Amino acid sequence: MYIFQSYLHQEIHVIISLMEKETLILLHGGPGLDPSYFFPSLDPLKDSFNIVTYTIGSTTSEPTLTNLQTEYSSMLQSLENENFSIIAHSFGSFLALSEATIEKYDNINKIFLVNWIYNSEWIEEFYERNPEEKNNNFTSLKDSFIHYSKYYFKDLSLASSVFDKIKYSDKIFKQISLEFGKISLFELANKLSQKIVSISSEYDGITSKQYHNKINKMLNLNNYHFKNSGHFPFIEQPKLFLEIISEETKVKE
């Protein structure tokens, strides 16, 4: 039986079940977003998993890449000896591919990396494809997401319903974005490659298919490519996404 867990000043939200289930950690994108956009698309996972989410950077007085890792490590340590899987979306892969995760290697079932990043080349490639976007300045993080909606979704009608409910932190985004160039996750991804399931999308205008193909080939990663989705495949093709999670997390006899 699982008992209620409250830690990191109650910024961690744990959905509890009285049944023994594997834990599933959801690491949202950003930086500067919250995990609200995972739901209701991923609500069905609550039937099979104990879902753990938290707002990345919410408990750090000074948001830096190092402090985000410390925050994430504290959350993992609270799981003690539980087995778990991870769904890391976009920037969330920075935490999923970390030394803290490697320390829990034997407890990990799968790490699902969804339209993920492994270095800063995705930024360079984005501006090469869309040079008109290079000198944009926005007064808020929300404004920038709304502006870039066409790069995030195949079905643009979904954009406002997703972006309007997110709680944005301009401070976290501004401070962490200054460190984007320091992100280099290849070696960590290599160490975790046997656990990784890569997920990419045909209509993702942020992290391209070519960007993902590069590392999938180098590390021989298992990859699922969504042909009718953008950056948020669990929103645009939730049924297929849930089927992949269910099938991949089954314990093989």
DRENPA-3360 file (N, C-alpha, C; in nm, 2 decimals, always signed):
BEGIN
1 = MYIFQSYL = +0.08/-0.12/+0.00/+0.00/+0.00/+0.00/+0.09/+0.12/+0.00 ~ +0.05/+0.22/-0.08/+0.12/+0.35/-0.08/+0.06/+0.45/+0.01 ~ +0.14/+0.53/+0.08/+0.08/+0.63/+0.17/+0.11/+0.77/+0.10 ~ +0.03/+0.86/+0.14/+0.04/+1.00/+0.09/+0.18/+1.05/+0.11 ~ +0.24/+1.11/+0.01/+0.37/+1.17/+0.02/+0.36/+1.32/+0.00 ~ +0.42/+1.40/+0.08/+0.42/+1.54/+0.07/+0.56/+1.59/+0.10 ~ +0.63/+1.65/+0.00/+0.77/+1.69/+0.01/+0.79/+1.81/-0.08 ~ +0.91/+1.87/-0.07/+0.94/+1.99/-0.15/+0.83/+2.09/-0.13;
9 = HQEIHVII = +0.80/+2.12/+0.00/+0.70/+2.22/+0.03/+0.57/+2.20/-0.04 ~ +0.53/+2.08/-0.05/+0.40/+2.04/-0.11/+0.39/+2.07/-0.26 ~ +0.50/+2.10/-0.33/+0.50/+2.13/-0.47/+0.49/+2.00/-0.55 ~ +0.52/+1.89/-0.48/+0.51/+1.76/-0.55/+0.37/+1.71/-0.53 ~ +0.30/+1.67/-0.64/+0.17/+1.62/-0.62/+0.17/+1.47/-0.66 ~ +0.13/+1.39/-0.57/+0.13/+1.24/-0.59/-0.02/+1.19/-0.59 ~ -0.05/+1.13/-0.70/-0.19/+1.07/-0.71/-0.18/+0.93/-0.65 ~ -0.25/+0.90/-0.55/-0.23/+0.78/-0.47/-0.34/+0.68/-0.50;
17 = SLMEKETL = -0.30/+0.55/-0.50/-0.39/+0.44/-0.51/-0.36/+0.34/-0.40 ~ -0.47/+0.27/-0.36/-0.45/+0.17/-0.25/-0.40/+0.04/-0.31 ~ -0.39/+0.03/-0.45/-0.34/-0.09/-0.51/-0.19/-0.07/-0.54 ~ -0.12/-0.18/-0.54/+0.02/-0.18/-0.57/+0.04/-0.15/-0.72 ~ +0.10/-0.04/-0.75/+0.12/+0.00/-0.89/+0.26/+0.05/-0.91 ~ +0.31/+0.04/-1.03/+0.44/+0.10/-1.06/+0.42/+0.25/-1.05 ~ +0.53/+0.32/-1.01/+0.53/+0.47/-1.01/+0.56/+0.52/-1.15 ~ +0.50/+0.63/-1.19/+0.53/+0.69/-1.32/+0.55/+0.84/-1.30;
25 = ILLHGGPG = +0.67/+0.88/-1.32/+0.71/+1.02/-1.31/+0.69/+1.10/-1.44 ~ +0.62/+1.21/-1.43/+0.60/+1.30/-1.55/+0.69/+1.42/-1.53 ~ +0.78/+1.44/-1.62/+0.86/+1.56/-1.63/+0.82/+1.65/-1.74 ~ +0.77/+1.77/-1.71/+0.71/+1.85/-1.82/+0.82/+1.93/-1.88 ~ +0.78/+2.00/-1.99/+0.88/+2.08/-2.07/+0.89/+2.22/-2.02 ~ +0.95/+2.31/-2.10/+0.97/+2.45/-2.06/+1.10/+2.49/-2.10 ~ +1.18/+2.55/-2.01/+1.15/+2.57/-1.87/+1.05/+2.68/-1.85 ~ +0.99/+2.68/-1.73/+0.89/+2.79/-1.70/+0.75/+2.75/-1.71;
33 = LDPSYFFP = +0.72/+2.62/-1.74/+0.59/+2.57/-1.75/+0.55/+2.50/-1.62 ~ +0.43/+2.44/-1.62/+0.39/+2.35/-1.52/+0.34/+2.22/-1.58 ~ +0.31/+2.12/-1.51/+0.27/+1.99/-1.57/+0.12/+1.98/-1.61 ~ +0.04/+2.09/-1.60/-0.10/+2.08/-1.62/-0.14/+2.03/-1.76 ~ -0.05/+2.06/-1.86/-0.09/+2.02/-2.00/-0.08/+1.87/-2.02 ~ -0.03/+1.79/-1.93/-0.03/+1.65/-1.94/-0.18/+1.59/-1.93 ~ -0.26/+1.67/-1.86/-0.40/+1.62/-1.83/-0.50/+1.71/-1.90 ~ -0.61/+1.65/-1.95/-0.66/+1.52/-1.91/-0.61/+1.41/-2.00;
41 = SLDPLKDS = -0.52/+1.44/-2.10/-0.48/+1.34/-2.20/-0.42/+1.21/-2.13 ~ -0.35/+1.23/-2.02/-0.28/+1.12/-1.96/-0.36/+1.07/-1.84 ~ -0.48/+1.12/-1.81/-0.56/+1.07/-1.70/-0.58/+0.92/-1.70 ~ -0.60/+0.85/-1.81/-0.61/+0.71/-1.80/-0.50/+0.63/-1.74 ~ -0.38/+0.69/-1.74/-0.26/+0.63/-1.68/-0.28/+0.61/-1.53 ~ -0.37/+0.69/-1.47/-0.39/+0.68/-1.32/-0.44/+0.54/-1.28 ~ -0.51/+0.47/-1.38/-0.56/+0.34/-1.35/-0.45/+0.24/-1.33 ~ -0.34/+0.26/-1.39/-0.23/+0.16/-1.39/-0.10/+0.20/-1.32;
49 = FNIVTYTI = -0.09/+0.33/-1.29/+0.03/+0.38/-1.23/+0.00/+0.48/-1.11 ~ +0.09/+0.49/-1.02/+0.09/+0.60/-0.93/+0.17/+0.71/-0.99 ~ +0.10/+0.82/-1.03/+0.15/+0.93/-1.10/+0.22/+1.03/-1.01 ~ +0.34/+1.07/-1.04/+0.41/+1.17/-0.97/+0.44/+1.29/-1.06 ~ +0.40/+1.40/-1.03/+0.43/+1.52/-1.10/+0.48/+1.63/-1.01 ~ +0.56/+1.72/-1.06/+0.59/+1.85/-0.99/+0.63/+1.95/-1.09 ~ +0.62/+2.08/-1.04/+0.65/+2.19/-1.12/+0.80/+2.22/-1.11 ~ +0.87/+2.19/-1.22/+1.02/+2.20/-1.22/+1.06/+2.35/-1.19;
57 = GSTTSEPT = +1.14/+2.36/-1.09/+1.20/+2.49/-1.05/+1.12/+2.56/-0.95 ~ +1.01/+2.50/-0.90/+0.92/+2.57/-0.81/+0.97/+2.59/-0.67 ~ +1.07/+2.50/-0.63/+1.12/+2.51/-0.50/+1.26/+2.56/-0.49 ~ +1.31/+2.61/-0.60/+1.45/+2.67/-0.60/+1.44/+2.82/-0.59 ~ +1.51/+2.88/-0.50/+1.51/+3.03/-0.49/+1.59/+3.09/-0.61 ~ +1.68/+3.02/-0.66/+1.76/+3.06/-0.77/+1.76/+2.96/-0.88 ~ +1.68/+2.97/-0.98/+1.67/+2.87/-1.09/+1.80/+2.86/-1.17 ~ +1.87/+2.75/-1.16/+1.98/+2.72/-1.25/+1.97/+2.58/-1.29;
65 = LTNLQTEY = +2.05/+2.54/-1.39/+2.04/+2.40/-1.43/+2.09/+2.31/-1.31 ~ +2.19/+2.35/-1.24/+2.23/+2.27/-1.12/+2.13/+2.26/-1.02 ~ +2.06/+2.37/-0.99/+1.96/+2.36/-0.88/+1.83/+2.28/-0.93 ~ +1.80/+2.28/-1.06/+1.69/+2.20/-1.10/+1.73/+2.05/-1.09 ~ +1.85/+2.02/-1.11/+1.90/+1.88/-1.09/+1.89/+1.84/-0.94 ~ +1.93/+1.93/-0.86/+1.92/+1.90/-0.71/+1.78/+1.88/-0.67 ~ +1.69/+1.96/-0.72/+1.54/+1.95/-0.69/+1.49/+1.81/-0.73 ~ +1.53/+1.78/-0.86/+1.49/+1.65/-0.91/+1.54/+1.53/-0.84;
73 = SSMLQSLE = +1.67/+1.54/-0.80/+1.74/+1.43/-0.72/+1.66/+1.41/-0.59 ~ +1.62/+1.52/-0.52/+1.55/+1.51/-0.40/+1.42/+1.43/-0.41 ~ +1.35/+1.46/-0.52/+1.23/+1.39/-0.55/+1.25/+1.24/-0.57 ~ +1.36/+1.21/-0.65/+1.39/+1.07/-0.67/+1.42/+0.99/-0.55 ~ +1.50/+1.06/-0.46/+1.54/+1.00/-0.33/+1.42/+0.96/-0.25 ~ +1.31/+1.04/-0.26/+1.19/+1.02/-0.18/+1.12/+0.89/-0.22 ~ +1.15/+0.84/-0.34/+1.09/+0.72/-0.39/+1.15/+0.59/-0.32 ~ +1.27/+0.61/-0.25/+1.34/+0.51/-0.19/+1.37/+0.39/-0.28;
81 = NENFSIIA = +1.31/+0.27/-0.26/+1.34/+0.16/-0.34/+1.23/+0.12/-0.44 ~ +1.14/+0.21/-0.47/+1.03/+0.19/-0.56/+1.08/+0.17/-0.70 ~ +1.02/+0.08/-0.78/+1.04/+0.08/-0.92/+0.96/+0.18/-0.99 ~ +1.01/+0.24/-1.10/+0.94/+0.35/-1.16/+0.97/+0.36/-1.31 ~ +0.89/+0.43/-1.39/+0.92/+0.47/-1.52/+0.91/+0.62/-1.53 ~ +0.96/+0.68/-1.63/+0.96/+0.82/-1.65/+0.90/+0.86/-1.79 ~ +0.82/+0.96/-1.79/+0.78/+1.03/-1.92/+0.84/+1.17/-1.91 ~ +0.93/+1.20/-1.99/+1.00/+1.33/-1.99/+0.97/+1.40/-2.13;
89 = HSFGSFLA = +0.90/+1.51/-2.12/+0.87/+1.58/-2.25/+0.96/+1.70/-2.27 ~ +1.01/+1.71/-2.39/+1.09/+1.83/-2.43/+1.20/+1.86/-2.33 ~ +1.20/+1.98/-2.26/+1.31/+2.02/-2.17/+1.31/+1.92/-2.05 ~ +1.21/+1.85/-2.02/+1.21/+1.76/-1.91/+1.31/+1.65/-1.93 ~ +1.36/+1.63/-2.05/+1.46/+1.53/-2.08/+1.59/+1.56/-2.01 ~ +1.61/+1.69/-1.99/+1.74/+1.74/-1.92/+1.75/+1.67/-1.78 ~ +1.64/+1.65/-1.72/+1.64/+1.59/-1.59/+1.64/+1.44/-1.60 ~ +1.56/+1.39/-1.69/+1.55/+1.24/-1.71/+1.69/+1.18/-1.74;
97 = LSEATIEK = +1.77/+1.26/-1.81/+1.90/+1.22/-1.85/+2.00/+1.29/-1.76 ~ +2.01/+1.24/-1.64/+2.10/+1.30/-1.54/+2.16/+1.19/-1.45 ~ +2.26/+1.24/-1.38/+2.33/+1.14/-1.29/+2.23/+1.09/-1.18 ~ +2.14/+1.17/-1.14/+2.04/+1.13/-1.04/+1.96/+1.01/-1.09 ~ +1.92/+1.01/-1.22/+1.85/+0.90/-1.28/+1.94/+0.78/-1.29 ~ +2.07/+0.80/-1.33/+2.16/+0.68/-1.34/+2.18/+0.61/-1.20 ~ +2.18/+0.69/-1.10/+2.19/+0.63/-0.96/+2.08/+0.54/-0.93 ~ +1.96/+0.56/-1.00/+1.84/+0.48/-0.97/+1.82/+0.37/-1.08;
105 = YDNINKIF = +1.93/+0.35/-1.16/+1.92/+0.27/-1.28/+1.85/+0.14/-1.26 ~ +1.88/+0.06/-1.15/+1.82/-0.07/-1.13/+1.67/-0.06/-1.09 ~ +1.62/+0.05/-1.05/+1.48/+0.07/-1.02/+1.40/+0.12/-1.14 ~ +1.46/+0.15/-1.25/+1.39/+0.20/-1.36/+1.34/+0.10/-1.46 ~ +1.22/+0.11/-1.50/+1.16/+0.02/-1.60/+1.19/+0.09/-1.74 ~ +1.13/+0.20/-1.77/+1.14/+0.27/-1.90/+1.16/+0.42/-1.88 ~ +1.23/+0.48/-1.97/+1.24/+0.63/-1.98/+1.18/+0.67/-2.11 ~ +1.07/+0.73/-2.11/+1.01/+0.77/-2.24/+1.05/+0.92/-2.26;
113 = LVNWIYNS = +1.12/+0.94/-2.37/+1.17/+1.08/-2.40/+1.09/+1.13/-2.52 ~ +1.00/+1.23/-2.49/+0.90/+1.27/-2.59/+0.95/+1.40/-2.66 ~ +0.98/+1.40/-2.79/+1.02/+1.52/-2.85/+1.13/+1.60/-2.77 ~ +1.23/+1.53/-2.74/+1.33/+1.56/-2.64/+1.45/+1.64/-2.69 ~ +1.53/+1.69/-2.60/+1.65/+1.76/-2.63/+1.77/+1.68/-2.57 ~ +1.88/+1.69/-2.64/+2.00/+1.63/-2.59/+2.12/+1.72/-2.60 ~ +2.11/+1.83/-2.67/+2.21/+1.94/-2.68/+2.14/+2.06/-2.73 ~ +2.21/+2.17/-2.75/+2.15/+2.30/-2.80/+2.14/+2.31/-2.95;
121 = EWIEEFYE = +2.17/+2.20/-3.02/+2.16/+2.21/-3.17/+2.02/+2.23/-3.22 ~ +1.92/+2.19/-3.14/+1.78/+2.21/-3.18/+1.75/+2.36/-3.20 ~ +1.81/+2.44/-3.12/+1.79/+2.59/-3.13/+1.85/+2.64/-3.26 ~ +1.97/+2.60/-3.29/+2.03/+2.64/-3.42/+1.95/+2.59/-3.54 ~ +1.91/+2.47/-3.53/+1.83/+2.41/-3.64/+1.70/+2.48/-3.66 ~ +1.63/+2.52/-3.55/+1.51/+2.59/-3.55/+1.52/+2.72/-3.63 ~ +1.62/+2.80/-3.60/+1.64/+2.93/-3.66/+1.69/+2.91/-3.80 ~ +1.76/+2.81/-3.84/+1.80/+2.78/-3.98/+1.67/+2.76/-4.06;
129 = RNPEEKNN = +1.57/+2.68/-4.00/+1.45/+2.66/-4.07/+1.36/+2.78/-4.07 ~ +1.37/+2.86/-3.97/+1.28/+2.98/-3.95/+1.35/+3.10/-3.92 ~ +1.43/+3.16/-4.01/+1.52/+3.27/-3.98/+1.44/+3.40/-3.94 ~ +1.31/+3.40/-3.98/+1.23/+3.52/-3.95/+1.20/+3.53/-3.80 ~ +1.22/+3.42/-3.73/+1.19/+3.42/-3.59/+1.30/+3.46/-3.50 ~ +1.42/+3.48/-3.55/+1.54/+3.49/-3.47/+1.54/+3.61/-3.38 ~ +1.49/+3.72/-3.42/+1.50/+3.85/-3.34/+1.37/+3.88/-3.27 ~ +1.28/+3.78/-3.25/+1.16/+3.81/-3.18/+1.19/+3.84/-3.03;
137 = NFTSLKDS = +1.11/+3.93/-2.98/+1.11/+3.96/-2.84/+0.97/+3.96/-2.78 ~ +0.95/+3.89/-2.67/+0.82/+3.88/-2.62/+0.81/+3.93/-2.47 ~ +0.70/+3.99/-2.43/+0.69/+4.04/-2.30/+0.66/+3.93/-2.19 ~ +0.62/+3.82/-2.24/+0.59/+3.71/-2.15/+0.61/+3.57/-2.22 ~ +0.64/+3.47/-2.13/+0.66/+3.34/-2.19/+0.53/+3.29/-2.25 ~ +0.41/+3.32/-2.20/+0.29/+3.28/-2.26/+0.27/+3.34/-2.39 ~ +0.30/+3.46/-2.41/+0.29/+3.53/-2.54/+0.38/+3.45/-2.65 ~ +0.50/+3.41/-2.60/+0.59/+3.34/-2.70/+0.53/+3.21/-2.74;
145 = FIHYSKYY = +0.47/+3.13/-2.64/+0.41/+3.01/-2.68/+0.29/+3.02/-2.77 ~ +0.21/+3.12/-2.75/+0.10/+3.15/-2.84/+0.15/+3.19/-2.98 ~ +0.25/+3.27/-2.98/+0.31/+3.30/-3.11/+0.36/+3.18/-3.19 ~ +0.43/+3.09/-3.12/+0.49/+2.98/-3.18/+0.40/+2.86/-3.20 ~ +0.27/+2.88/-3.17/+0.17/+2.77/-3.18/+0.18/+2.68/-3.30 ~ +0.21/+2.74/-3.41/+0.21/+2.67/-3.54/+0.33/+2.57/-3.54 ~ +0.43/+2.59/-3.46/+0.54/+2.49/-3.46/+0.51/+2.38/-3.36 ~ +0.42/+2.40/-3.27/+0.39/+2.30/-3.16/+0.28/+2.20/-3.20;
153 = FKDLSLAS = +0.19/+2.24/-3.28/+0.07/+2.16/-3.31/+0.05/+2.14/-3.46 ~ +0.01/+2.02/-3.50/-0.05/+2.00/-3.63/-0.19/+2.06/-3.64 ~ -0.27/+2.03/-3.53/-0.40/+2.08/-3.52/-0.40/+2.21/-3.43 ~ -0.39/+2.33/-3.50/-0.38/+2.45/-3.43/-0.50/+2.49/-3.34 ~ -0.61/+2.42/-3.36/-0.73/+2.45/-3.28/-0.71/+2.41/-3.13 ~ -0.61/+2.33/-3.11/-0.58/+2.28/-2.97/-0.49/+2.37/-2.89 ~ -0.43/+2.47/-2.96/-0.32/+2.55/-2.90/-0.38/+2.63/-2.78 ~ -0.49/+2.70/-2.80/-0.53/+2.79/-2.69/-0.58/+2.72/-2.57;
161 = SVFDKIKY = -0.65/+2.60/-2.59/-0.70/+2.52/-2.48/-0.58/+2.47/-2.40 ~ -0.47/+2.44/-2.46/-0.35/+2.39/-2.39/-0.27/+2.50/-2.32 ~ -0.24/+2.61/-2.40/-0.16/+2.71/-2.35/-0.22/+2.80/-2.25 ~ -0.36/+2.81/-2.25/-0.43/+2.90/-2.16/-0.43/+2.85/-2.02 ~ -0.42/+2.72/-2.00/-0.43/+2.67/-1.86/-0.29/+2.65/-1.79 ~ -0.19/+2.67/-1.86/-0.05/+2.65/-1.81/-0.02/+2.77/-1.71 ~ +0.04/+2.75/-1.60/+0.09/+2.85/-1.52/+0.24/+2.88/-1.55 ~ +0.27/+2.99/-1.61/+0.40/+3.02/-1.66/+0.49/+3.10/-1.56;
169 = SDKIFKQI = +0.61/+3.07/-1.56/+0.71/+3.14/-1.48/+0.81/+3.21/-1.57 ~ +0.80/+3.34/-1.59/+0.89/+3.41/-1.68/+1.03/+3.41/-1.61 ~ +1.04/+3.41/-1.48/+1.17/+3.41/-1.41/+1.25/+3.29/-1.44 ~ +1.18/+3.17/-1.43/+1.25/+3.04/-1.45/+1.30/+3.03/-1.60 ~ +1.21/+3.07/-1.69/+1.25/+3.06/-1.83/+1.37/+3.15/-1.86 ~ +1.36/+3.28/-1.82/+1.47/+3.37/-1.85/+1.60/+3.33/-1.79 ~ +1.60/+3.28/-1.67/+1.73/+3.24/-1.61/+1.79/+3.11/-1.67 ~ +1.70/+3.01/-1.69/+1.75/+2.88/-1.75/+1.78/+2.89/-1.89;
177 = SLEFGKIS = +1.71/+2.97/-1.97/+1.74/+2.98/-2.11/+1.88/+3.04/-2.14 ~ +1.94/+3.11/-2.04/+2.07/+3.16/-2.06/+2.17/+3.05/-2.05 ~ +2.13/+2.93/-2.00/+2.22/+2.82/-1.99/+2.20/+2.71/-2.09 ~ +2.11/+2.73/-2.19/+2.08/+2.63/-2.28/+2.20/+2.58/-2.35 ~ +2.29/+2.66/-2.38/+2.41/+2.62/-2.45/+2.50/+2.52/-2.37 ~ +2.48/+2.51/-2.24/+2.56/+2.42/-2.16/+2.50/+2.27/-2.16 ~ +2.38/+2.26/-2.22/+2.32/+2.13/-2.22/+2.38/+2.03/-2.32 ~ +2.44/+1.92/-2.27/+2.50/+1.82/-2.35/+2.48/+1.69/-2.29;
185 = LFELANKL = +2.38/+1.61/-2.34/+2.33/+1.49/-2.27/+2.37/+1.36/-2.34 ~ +2.45/+1.37/-2.44/+2.48/+1.25/-2.52/+2.54/+1.13/-2.43 ~ +2.64/+1.16/-2.35/+2.70/+1.06/-2.27/+2.60/+1.00/-2.17 ~ +2.52/+1.08/-2.11/+2.42/+1.04/-2.01/+2.31/+0.95/-2.08 ~ +2.27/+0.99/-2.20/+2.18/+0.92/-2.28/+2.24/+0.78/-2.32 ~ +2.36/+0.78/-2.35/+2.43/+0.65/-2.38/+2.43/+0.56/-2.26 ~ +2.45/+0.61/-2.14/+2.45/+0.52/-2.02/+2.31/+0.47/-1.99 ~ +2.21/+0.54/-2.03/+2.07/+0.50/-2.00/+2.00/+0.44/-2.12;
193 = SQKIVSIS = +2.07/+0.42/-2.23/+2.01/+0.39/-2.36/+1.93/+0.26/-2.35 ~ +1.96/+0.16/-2.27/+1.89/+0.04/-2.26/+1.75/+0.06/-2.20 ~ +1.73/+0.17/-2.13/+1.60/+0.20/-2.07/+1.52/+0.30/-2.15 ~ +1.58/+0.36/-2.25/+1.51/+0.47/-2.32/+1.42/+0.42/-2.43 ~ +1.30/+0.48/-2.44/+1.21/+0.47/-2.55/+1.19/+0.62/-2.61 ~ +1.24/+0.64/-2.73/+1.24/+0.77/-2.79/+1.10/+0.79/-2.87 ~ +1.04/+0.91/-2.85/+0.92/+0.94/-2.92/+0.94/+1.07/-3.00 ~ +0.91/+1.07/-3.13/+0.92/+1.19/-3.21/+0.79/+1.21/-3.29;
201 = SEYDGITS = +0.78/+1.33/-3.35/+0.66/+1.36/-3.42/+0.69/+1.43/-3.56 ~ +0.61/+1.39/-3.66/+0.63/+1.44/-3.79/+0.61/+1.59/-3.80 ~ +0.52/+1.65/-3.73/+0.48/+1.79/-3.74/+0.54/+1.87/-3.63 ~ +0.64/+1.82/-3.56/+0.70/+1.90/-3.45/+0.80/+2.00/-3.52 ~ +0.77/+2.13/-3.50/+0.85/+2.23/-3.56/+0.95/+2.29/-3.46 ~ +0.96/+2.23/-3.34/+1.06/+2.27/-3.24/+1.18/+2.18/-3.24 ~ +1.16/+2.05/-3.21/+1.27/+1.96/-3.23/+1.24/+1.87/-3.34 ~ +1.31/+1.88/-3.45/+1.28/+1.81/-3.58/+1.30/+1.66/-3.58;
209 = KQYHNKIN = +1.24/+1.60/-3.67/+1.26/+1.45/-3.69/+1.41/+1.42/-3.72 ~ +1.48/+1.51/-3.80/+1.62/+1.49/-3.83/+1.70/+1.50/-3.70 ~ +1.67/+1.59/-3.61/+1.74/+1.61/-3.49/+1.73/+1.48/-3.40 ~ +1.61/+1.42/-3.40/+1.60/+1.30/-3.32/+1.66/+1.18/-3.39 ~ +1.65/+1.17/-3.52/+1.70/+1.06/-3.59/+1.85/+1.05/-3.57 ~ +1.92/+1.16/-3.55/+2.06/+1.16/-3.54/+2.10/+1.08/-3.41 ~ +2.04/+1.11/-3.30/+2.08/+1.04/-3.18/+2.02/+0.91/-3.17 ~ +1.90/+0.89/-3.23/+1.84/+0.75/-3.23/+1.93/+0.66/-3.30;
217 = KMLNLNNY = +1.99/+0.70/-3.41/+2.08/+0.62/-3.49/+2.21/+0.59/-3.41 ~ +2.27/+0.70/-3.35/+2.40/+0.69/-3.28/+2.39/+0.59/-3.17 ~ +2.27/+0.60/-3.09/+2.26/+0.51/-2.97/+2.17/+0.39/-3.00 ~ +2.13/+0.37/-3.12/+2.04/+0.26/-3.15/+1.92/+0.25/-3.06 ~ +1.85/+0.36/-3.05/+1.74/+0.37/-2.96/+1.61/+0.32/-3.02 ~ +1.52/+0.26/-2.94/+1.39/+0.23/-2.99/+1.31/+0.36/-3.00 ~ +1.26/+0.38/-3.12/+1.19/+0.51/-3.15/+1.05/+0.48/-3.21 ~ +0.95/+0.56/-3.15/+0.82/+0.56/-3.21/+0.80/+0.70/-3.28;
225 = HFKNSGHF = +0.76/+0.70/-3.40/+0.74/+0.83/-3.47/+0.59/+0.85/-3.50 ~ +0.53/+0.96/-3.44/+0.39/+1.00/-3.46/+0.38/+1.08/-3.59 ~ +0.30/+1.02/-3.68/+0.29/+1.09/-3.81/+0.18/+1.20/-3.82 ~ +0.10/+1.21/-3.72/-0.01/+1.31/-3.72/-0.01/+1.40/-3.60 ~ +0.11/+1.42/-3.55/+0.12/+1.50/-3.43/+0.23/+1.61/-3.44 ~ +0.23/+1.71/-3.35/+0.33/+1.80/-3.34/+0.41/+1.77/-3.21 ~ +0.45/+1.88/-3.14/+0.53/+1.86/-3.02/+0.47/+1.79/-2.90 ~ +0.33/+1.78/-2.90/+0.26/+1.73/-2.79/+0.18/+1.60/-2.84;
233 = PFIEQPKL = +0.24/+1.49/-2.87/+0.17/+1.38/-2.93/+0.07/+1.32/-2.84 ~ +0.09/+1.33/-2.70/-0.01/+1.27/-2.61/-0.14/+1.35/-2.61 ~ -0.13/+1.48/-2.66/-0.26/+1.56/-2.68/-0.32/+1.53/-2.81 ~ -0.24/+1.53/-2.92/-0.30/+1.51/-3.05/-0.33/+1.37/-3.09 ~ -0.26/+1.27/-3.04/-0.29/+1.13/-3.06/-0.28/+1.05/-2.93 ~ -0.37/+1.08/-2.83/-0.36/+1.03/-2.70/-0.38/+0.87/-2.70 ~ -0.47/+0.82/-2.78/-0.49/+0.68/-2.78/-0.37/+0.60/-2.81 ~ -0.30/+0.64/-2.92/-0.18/+0.57/-2.96/-0.07/+0.59/-2.86;
241 = FLEIISEE = -0.06/+0.71/-2.80/+0.04/+0.74/-2.70/+0.02/+0.64/-2.58 ~ -0.10/+0.63/-2.53/-0.13/+0.55/-2.42/-0.10/+0.40/-2.45 ~ -0.13/+0.36/-2.57/-0.10/+0.22/-2.61/+0.05/+0.19/-2.60 ~ +0.13/+0.29/-2.64/+0.27/+0.27/-2.64/+0.32/+0.26/-2.50 ~ +0.28/+0.35/-2.41/+0.32/+0.34/-2.27/+0.28/+0.21/-2.21 ~ +0.16/+0.17/-2.23/+0.11/+0.04/-2.17/+0.19/-0.08/-2.22 ~ +0.22/-0.08/-2.35/+0.29/-0.20/-2.40/+0.44/-0.20/-2.36 ~ +0.50/-0.08/-2.36/+0.64/-0.08/-2.33/+0.67/-0.10/-2.18;
249 = TKVKE = +0.57/-0.07/-2.09/+0.60/-0.08/-1.95/+0.56/-0.22/-1.90 ~ +0.51/-0.30/-1.98/+0.48/-0.44/-1.94/+0.61/-0.51/-1.90 ~ +0.61/-0.58/-1.79/+0.72/-0.65/-1.75/+0.73/-0.78/-1.83 ~ +0.84/-0.79/-1.90/+0.85/-0.91/-1.99/+0.89/-1.03/-1.91 ~ +0.82/-1.14/-1.93/+0.85/-1.27/-1.85/+0.98/-1.33/-1.91;
% end
